[in-house]
Amino acid sequence: MLLLADGQLVAILVELADKGHGEQRGNWAIEAIFGLNHDRIPQTFPSATDAAAWISAHVGGQPFMPMGDLIQLP
């Protein structure tokens, strides 16, 4: 899933769907993020919405708008 802010790519989210992820299976992770310090990112999130909300709070604090497989941050 791609997250966009002002038409620019901010992050790429992936669902941990493989059995190899064990207890984390079904959670979401930030595969790539642009413009934020990678050391402060939580390992996983319970949903894509939670991950996008966390990113939104760290990219200007504005809510996001879902757009199909994209999430557009205003």
SVG drawing of the C-alpha trace seen along z (x, -y; Angstrom):
<svg xmlns="http://www.w3.org/2000/svg" viewBox="-11 -20 28 40">
<polyline fill="none" stroke="black" stroke-width="0.4" points="0.0,0.0 1.3,-3.4 0.9,-6.6 1.0,-9.9 1.1,-13.4 0.5,-16.3 1.0,-13.9 4.4,-12.7 5.2,-9.2 5.6,-9.2 5.7,-5.5 5.1,-2.0 3.2,0.3 3.1,4.1 0.9,6.7 2.8,9.4 0.7,12.2 3.2,15.1 3.1,17.8 6.8,17.1 5.8,13.9 4.4,16.0 2.5,13.8 3.0,10.7 1.1,12.3 -1.7,10.0 0.0,6.9 1.3,4.2 4.9,2.8 6.4,-0.2 8.6,1.2 9.9,-2.2 9.5,-5.7 10.7,-9.0 11.6,-12.1 11.4,-10.6 14.0,-9.2 13.9,-5.4 15.0,-4.8 11.7,-6.1 9.4,-3.8 7.4,-1.1 8.1,2.4 4.5,3.2 1.0,1.9 -2.3,3.9 -3.8,2.4 -2.9,0.3 -5.1,-2.4 -3.1,-2.4 0.2,-2.6 -1.2,-5.4 -2.4,-7.3 1.0,-7.1 2.7,-8.3 0.2,-11.1 0.9,-12.3 4.6,-12.5 4.0,-14.2 2.3,-17.4 -0.3,-15.8 -3.1,-15.9 -5.6,-13.1 -5.4,-10.9 -7.9,-10.0 -8.1,-6.4 -8.0,-6.1 -8.3,-2.4 -4.9,-0.8 -3.5,-4.3 -3.8,-6.5 -3.7,-10.1 -2.5,-12.4 -3.9,-16.0"/>
</svg>
